[in-house]
Amino acid sequence: MGASRATAERMLGVFREFQRNGIDPTLQRHNLENLAGRPAVDVFIGLTDVICLDGGSIDEGIARDAWLETIVDIDQLGIEILDDLSTEHIEEVFLAFVAHAIETRVYQDIGLNGFQTAEDLSTIEAFEAQFHDYIRRAVRDAFSSDLISLSNLSDQDISNIVNETYRNAWDLLEAWGDIKE
């Protein structure tokens, strides 16, 4: 999940620039001055190519998908304009991104490894909702002690937390599969 870790790092870097230099100068530095004053969702969409590498690997696709899914969550996180972007908002965006990256990676691995699933759509949807909630809680729990110093986490710290949370989610899937058989 190296691309997701690098994307999270670039995301935090842009957010730090917003806090340190201001929104308009940061957008200008990234040639996105046309987004100044626009709603947060528009700015985040515009930042996609700054935050996510444009490549063809599966890992880069997972990171881009996780970022786009995070943008979908922006309204739910209460971020309407970037002038109101708080440290708590940054933490929530970061946690949402990591959760989406892990979830997308798990589903990609399911596709590669061919898990057997229920044939009933409502059962699949219920499992997906429960699994999504589990990953969100696991990510929040894993980072809870580190949220105060989120901007000080090293790449290795983030990588360790993401990898451990991924392994736990995968183990849960395997256990769920064993129970269902």
Buried (B, 14 or more C-beta within 10 A) or exposed (E): BEBBBBBBBBBBBBBEBBBEEEBBBBBBEBEBEEBBEBBBBBBBBBBEEBBBBEEEEBBBBBBBBBBBBBBEBBEEBEBEEBEEBEEEBBBBBBBBBBBBBBBBBBBBBBEEEEBEEEEEEEEEEEBEEEBEEBBBEBBBEBBEEBBEEBBEBEEEBBBEBBEEBBEBBBEBBEEEEEEEE
